[in-house]
Amino acid sequence: MKSFTTFSLLTYLLITLPCSASTLTETHYQMGGFIKANARYVDGTIAFQPNWNGDGTIQEEAKRTQFGAQESRFNLKLTRGEVTGFAEIDFVGSSQGNPVISNSYSPRLRHAMIQYREFTAGQTWSTLVNTSTFAETADLGGPLVGQAMVRQALLRYQTEHWQIALENPYTYGTKKGPNSGEKQWIDTSNDYIPDAIVRYNQKGDWGNVSISSLFRYLDPADSAQFGTGISAAAKLHTFGKDDFRMQLHYGNLGRYVGTDAAKDIIDGELETSTSMMFAYRHFWNEHLRSSLFYGRTSTQVEQTVRNHLGINIFTNLTRELEVGFEFGRYQIEDNTPEFNSTESPQGSSNYAQLSLQFHL
């Protein structure tokens, strides 16, 4: 009887103590995101994409218009004491239906992270990414071809000025096949050493600047090469509410920069890329503003050259509702590397995009 009473007491404590503790620290819930509607027109020899990245397929000249809402996103932020959780989804890059019937799109995970004091764990923006330097654009992400734009799982420690992180390793590239002229995708099953990033931040009334270094151990099963790269980004206030944004990248950055404009390794040789992004935003009045932007990536081994130039105008119809129109041009001007027996295709496409965005 005594043992039963003790067991009952322990059971009661296990059930009630977590409930009692939860009443001592209130959990705060915050929902966010936006609903975005796009109308996009593309005319040229680079095949239509819902937004330009560092990739592209050359085709016969064609024109295409597409309406869409898959860029809409939703997020939830939970805060309890010193612990914060954040998760976000959108519907870009996947589909369940087709334009014949439903135009359905599957949700995809953008962020799922936990923050506790100086530590961050989970999937979020890579430490190499300074999101404050992204241009305001109708085209999703803006000139991605010249930007650092990677989200992945990581473990990060940060202070007021420094960030040190271990991030998900992945070798993106090709190796030479057993037959002459044949190449194969690198097997990533042996990527076991995390990528390491060290970043320094400085900010003030003038804006902010960040400098990052990337250290990587690539293709450990075969070529086993050590790669490094450096990145600098800044957002600087200029006149009135105007600002200038920039990113500069150089080294063995591979998949971290250019959104598929550069690979980590090409036919067993470590790739070196040079990337840049510039954007200037001007406020015509309190609500009317424009951004002029340019992005570019070039590589040494594969000799890819990708450019994205654009200009836009945005205004707020209400505090939560904004509308923007953008015109731009995307170009592929690849040179032909020595290992390629066929000439690299070149092309360009112009685009116009109208966007309506309702912030939740």
Salt bridges, closest charged atoms under 4 A:
GLU71 OE1 - LYS36 NZ 2.72
GLU82 OE2 - ARG117 NE 3.06
GLU88 OE1 - ARG110 NE 2.80
GLU88 OE1 - HIS111 NE2 3.81
ASP90 OD1 - ARG108 NE 2.50
ASP90 OD2 - ARG110 NH1 3.68
GLU136 OE1 - ARG281 NH1 3.34
GLU136 OE2 - ARG289 NH2 2.94
ASP139 OD1 - ARG40 NH1 2.71
GLU160 OE2 - HIS161 NE2 3.83
ASP195 OD2 - ARG216 NE 3.43
ASP195 OD2 - ARG255 NH2 3.31
ASP222 OD2 - LYS175 NZ 3.34
ASP242 OD2 - HIS282 ND1 2.70
ASP243 OD1 - ARG245 NE 2.74
ASP243 OD2 - ARG281 NH2 3.05
ASP264 OD1 - ARG216 NH1 2.76
GLU286 OE2 - LYS241 NZ 3.62
GLU302 OE2 - LYS263 NZ 3.72
GLU320 OE2 - ARG319 NH2 3.27
GLU322 OE1 - ARG289 NH2 3.10
GLU322 OE1 - HIS359 NE2 3.80
ASP334 OD2 - ARG306 NH2 2.70
